[in-house]
Structures are given as C-alpha cells and as structure tokens.
Amino acid sequence: MRVAKLDRILRQKDEGLRKAVEAATQGRIAESLALLKAQGRLHEIPNRAERLGAMARDFAAAPDSALLLSPDNQSRHDLNAATRAQLRHTGKLTEASFDASILLPRQDVTGADRQRAASYRPGDTVWYRKGSSEKGIAAKSYTRVVAVDPENNLLTVRKQNGGYRTYDPSRLHGVSVYQSAERSFSVGDRIQFLQKWDAKGVNTRDRATITDLDRHGNITVRTEETGQTIRWNLSQNRHIDYAYAMTSYSAQAATVRILTSGQRVKIPSETRLTFRHREERRDPGVGVGVVWGCI
C-alpha cells in the first residue's frame, strides 16, 4: 500500500513565513522565532505596562484585523481595560455604557468536581442540561447556589422562580457551573459568545460588535462571521464577554494580527508552534497579519 505524506505547506503565501512554519513544525523552535524576528514580525517589549499600552494602541489603530492574546486571566483583564480605554479615547466606543452581570465558566471545576459539593461556592450559577423532575429542576434552567454542605455532600440552590432545593450533586448529571462577573458594555464594543446559542444560530466563541444598546439592557449586535444581526436583552443571555484579549486556545480559529502579552518563558524543544497568517491584501486600511510580542 502506498503511503501519502503531507509535506508541502500551502496556507502561508509569504515565503518568509513559510520557512518559519516549516522550522516550527519540525521542532526547530529557536530557529523559527529567529526567522520571525529577522523578518520584523516578532517584537519584544520587556516592561509590562509599556507592552500593554503598545498593544492597546496598536489594536485601536486597526481593531478589525487584530486580536490580543493573554496567558492568564489577570493580563486578559488588564488588556481589556487598556484597550477599551484606548478605543474610547479614539472615539470608537460611545461614552454611554450599560453595566451587566455576565456568566463565566468555572474552568477549575471538572466533570468529577461537579459531583462534589465542596467544589461549589455560594453565588455560583448552575445550568442543568436535563434537569430532574424528582428534584423539581427543569431542563435548561438556572439556579444559584446559596449554601454548601461538604460534609454531607449537599447543595442548596435557589431556582429562578424563587423556590429552594437541596440535593446531592453526585446524583444529578449534565450540569455546568458558572461564576458571575461585572462588565460595562458600550456601542462599538467587540464581544464573544461563551456558549452555543442554537435559537440565534450562534456558536461558542463567535464574535460580534455591539451596534445598539439602551439603558434597559436591550442589545443589538452584528456577528463578524456572518454579518447576522442579533437582538436580545442582556438578562436573557449572559454568556458573553469582551473579545479583545483572548486565550491562545480560544483564538485558534482566528486569522488576524496576533498581539501577545505573555512573559518570557522557556520553550521546550518538543513544543509545536502554529502560525496562521492571512494573505496580504492591497486594499487600503486592511491590516497585514503579524505576530509580535514577548513570548
């Protein structure tokens, strides 16, 4: 039987980038980074405050063709704040804003953890995929954790109708756990959907731009992927967040300029780096793909 081997890279049209990708896929990470630096695609700013400020200014100059990468939640929060301040300074965000409570997945709670009451915290929001008629919890409904009893492995939750239920989490499967966070949204903000929304045809990590938002939380967005217009009240779907700084995992499918905020780290020889570079366009105002920052 003949065996076919894929050894020709077609995505990267730029010869310099192709060589960097080839070196990375073959495990020659130091050589790959050196090639990028020699081509002026990799820039290092040692001072953190200066680095975040430079990234925010560069993003604001061409927000439609850039994405910020952050290695942790703190830098993601700081990058979002710096970027939004810069966007407001340049007039790309309106002064008026609406404060909303959003739901962020608790990444520290695994499948096994969800069966242990000790993994939950008062104030957590729990979503039930199937629910339980025995416990009086409807499918695809939300509750809020009000008390935790680790010794007896019991949770007490408050339902959306105001009723309370106490149950053993190991006996109820198909749940997701979220924590609340406060965000201030304005017209012009770029957001991402954190959960699939079948009713609106939205997938997890789809990005959109806010085009209208009133003082009651009625929001209108235009999706980046399809240009679709979606309207809802922020109390009806809280699974959104800013889409300026994202983790490398969340940004895997993006084909934009990448700006990273990470600190210097030792890259082991077996690490695989993937560079996604958009083919250069000659249209005025269209950004060119570039990777820069402190890795």
Protein Blocks (a to p, Z undefined) as FASTA:
>chain_A
ZZdddfbdfklmblklmmmmmmmmnopamlmmmmmmmnopaccdfblklmmmmmmmmmmm
mmmlgccddfbfklmmmmmmmmmmmmmmnopacfbdcddddddddfklcfklmmpmklpc
ehiacddfklpfklopaehiacddfbdcfknopacdddfkopacdddfklpghiacdddd
dddddehiacddfbdcfknopaehiacddfbdcfkopacdddfklopacdddfklpmcbc
dfkbccfklmmmpccddddfbdcddddfkbccddddddddfbehiacdddedjZZ
